[in-house]
């Protein structure tokens, strides 16, 4: 079967054809010279992902970052002005700049200053971050990672014609980084009319393997395993580990005649139902006409009150509502359990009466196995996958964690952090202390105390803290960090499971009485402007992991309380008991 004939077996891309924004090589060469004279915008990692998927047609029929009319309609109706479904706003935010003028070309560059595209500015418009959060994420809760991240986005959106000179440079898994056109050709060559895609940001366990194989069989089609390798949920397993687990499974346990593994450089929004519909649209452009959608699809988890952001089946229902228009059917993520007596998986709804079952939750995988260095059972995870995960997940007491002290100036953050540093060293953990005053002397030298500069300072501390945690270190951050949304941004940078917010809840009058530098007195006299607690607000945490009382308890007592919390979470090993010490000697 020829490739041209094979391709006809697949449904057309959404909107009829794939968009391509890549300019021919000869034009790209000329544009490079031209672009060197243009003002530049440095794209965020999220915008780089979006630009790549725009360029190759993954967002077809969208061919640019959204203009204002399209943006408003996507927010309100999940549609472009053309009437096509498009549930997630793909925008290019920027701060006001003298370089931004209508009908002017600007160069778009990545964080390493590599030239990616030239944009002709046709629209520059303001946007409302709260409206975006309400309508796209369905919440204003800063526990939602995207809602927290929005606070750092520019206040203007840019749109206009895009000429993409080069896709972002990727040096990893290049043979798996297939464009929609390449993916469609590979799928067509498998010879199946139907294609079911599996959207994932996590490694595959046996239950996922069973589910995907059954889904392909049920639709009599090919299987597109399509893990996300762009931005996912903070704290997720890194994409290198994720892809390695997929590779070993595809190599040993999937039918090569009906399975294709390809990577998707998508920057997820974790927007639940809207995101699920977006995933379905994207997968249609890659050649799939079915998508496996599980419970809580694309959800960031729990909100500040401990409740899920979205209903368990909201995503499935929204995609099903648009099934006919979109041309993508839903394959629901059926609950499967293992039958140890028969060595097989079965749907819960089809269990024989009295059958003995076994199952492990995602929490158990992390907390009872990976974080304790215990091997996952072979019935739950293939041995090859378990070995890869064991390399990535050292025991919990060797994993990174960030303890973030927040409170008014003089509350006792630094003193408690210093005591805790010594106690952690005593327990065998290596510790980095990022004190607010010290950071301003070095990392944030030159920043003032405006809200913008304060947020920049906290983001810098958060970035360093996230890197330390990623490499398995313990970092204690003691900074006033007065704004709730910015602290939540840092939580998202570090990862929810490795961030411990400690609210040092000391009354203002006590902080003023302790003030040896006289800063509060100067603020009261008006000699200092924008001083937290006096003429600038402090926003206390809504749900900190710990709240400390520094009036009734000493720094030593409070440090011990944090230490006990970290021991209970497994980040620190408890001191050996007297019996254990005697046994050692």
Phi, psi and omega in degrees: 000126182287159182296321181297317179291320181299319184300333181291344180288339182268151176296149180293162176300160178294127183093357173106323180207157180282132173288143172225122182253002180285128179275154178300153183306319182293323177289323179299321180297317179292321180295327178302313180296319179295317185293336180295342180264356186267154168295151186240153169240131176269120184280146172288162175306324179294315181294327177297316176301314181298317180298318180298315182288329171298315186296323186265357176094009180295334179261014181310138012270010180292132184235010180196166169296143191300133168281175189296316181295315177298318182301312182297320181289324176297317178301313190273327187233358183062035180221150170282167177301333178290347184098349180291142173300137171196099193275343185242127177292124174253103188236166175240093180284150178205156175274153177306140182206148178295341181281347185268107178225142177299147179066018176252144174277140173229151178268138177254123184233156177274185185295341179261013176072016174287133179286126180249319187202165172241129179246133171268114185289111179250340178216137171225114186218147178283159178217158185258113183294323180293320178296319177301311183298316182297314190274326181272312182269343180075016184199156171253004183292121182286358170290342174284124185304322182288322178299318177295318182294327182305330184298335181264001179281153179297158185276352179243151171250141180247143177211154178161176181302135180247133170238110186267121182273326182204145173283157177305147183279125176235127180256359183251143172048043187298329181290345180259353182273082185261136174287168175304318180296317179294321179295316180299320179295318179295318179295317181299324181294339177288339171089013180257140178288323181259146177224126177251128181258148176241112179274127181207152172233011182233163175296159179268131170255178185301324182294323177291322178300313179298315183298314183293321179295318180294322180298315179298320179292319182297323181266002183051055185217184176275162181244124175256105174275117195228066182294146179279131179237018173262224179274126178240205180286132177306134181095350177297157174300142183297154188290337178296314177296316182303311184291323178300321178294322178295317182300315183291326178290314180298322182294324190248337192233354180249154178286114182294342181281351179220017184231135174230128174257124177217158184253148181239110180280059185266138170267101183293151175256345183058042185262023172058238185301314179300318181294323178299318178296321177297315178301320179295317179298314180298315182294331175296319178297333177274358173110004182265146174241010171220149177224130175282124181234123182262183173297142176055039182302130177057038179259144177277359178111232188255148179275189185294340179264004179086011180256151178298144178294328184225156176292153186298332183243011180302319183295313179301318184293319182293317179294321180297324179300329184251018185303310185292316181293319184279331181080023179230123180269158181264129167253106184293147178282099183282142180283121180244146175230159183268136176256099185296330180288339181245357179053053178205166175260149178214151176293142181303322182291346183245018183293136173296150180300132177075010183293140176276131184235164176218142178204157177226129179280165177300323178296317178297321179304312183288309193274327185261342182243289187300314184287343178256003179073017179274138178291139177288142180295147184296331179290338182266320183221136177302143182304324180295321178290317180302322180294320179294316180295324179296327177292324185278327184251094172291169176305152187305324183287357174246008178268159181282154176206146177245125173255115186252110178272128177227145181164174182297159173300130182087004183289335182114016183297307185295318181297315179295320180296322179295318177296316181297323179304312181296318181295323178291320176298322178299329181267009172092010178260141174275137191230139170245129178254119176253095181271140185305315181293319181293319179299319180293337178284330186242287187297323186243027179301133180100343177283144176267208184236023171291164179301319181298315181291323178296317179297320178299317179300314182292322178295324178295315177299317180297321179297313179297317180299318180298321179293319178297315179297318181300330180263016171087014181264164172260129179232131176251124182245121180241099182214147180307314179039071192287340190257127186300316184296323181290321176298323179292326174303316181294319177303318180292322177300313185286319185113130186308318187282350182239023181238124180240108180272123181245113180270112178273093193269079181253128181303150182303317183295328178289318178299319179296320180293331181276352192288094181285339181273351179073021184291319179297319180297318178297320179295320178297326180276357179083010180283337177238132179255148176071035181272126184300129180096341180253291178238016173221138189285152166247126181257103183293152178299147178275321182219066179291156176294325179218145172237127184253141173253111183267001177271312182275343184230145181281164176303322179297317180294318180291321177297320178297323179295318178294318179302315179297323177297315180293325175294317180297327179279350178092001182284342179226136177281139178294155176296145180297144179289167179300322180294320180293321179295319179296322180293324179295325182275000000 
